[in-house]
Amino acid sequence: MVDLKPYYISERNETDEFIIERRVFENFDPKSLFWHRDKENRKIKLIEGSIKLQIDDNLPYNIEIGKEYFIEAMLYHRVIANSKFIIDVYKFK
């Protein structure tokens, strides 16, 4: 099976509450950042770069570096970006 994800995981840690993945997006096609839903609640935190987050039927908004954003399980969302960025994804257990 070929992994078609537009990122690679540079670090993975685990706490009692979260699985934390540092995801690096570089040399990706912006079209690969499609609408999707995740099975679990999660938080994201932008580490480097510039992205927008769009949730369900709302307009996209800029994500600030270092600030955490909560995404509810099974809520349609997408990231909008055109160049390299790094995010931490906190998957709730």
Secondary structure, 3 states (H helix, E strand, C coil): CCCCCCCEEEEEEECCCEEEEEEEECCCCHHHCCCECCCCCEEEEEEECCCEEEECCCCCEECCECCEEEECCCCCEEEECCCCEEEEEEEEC
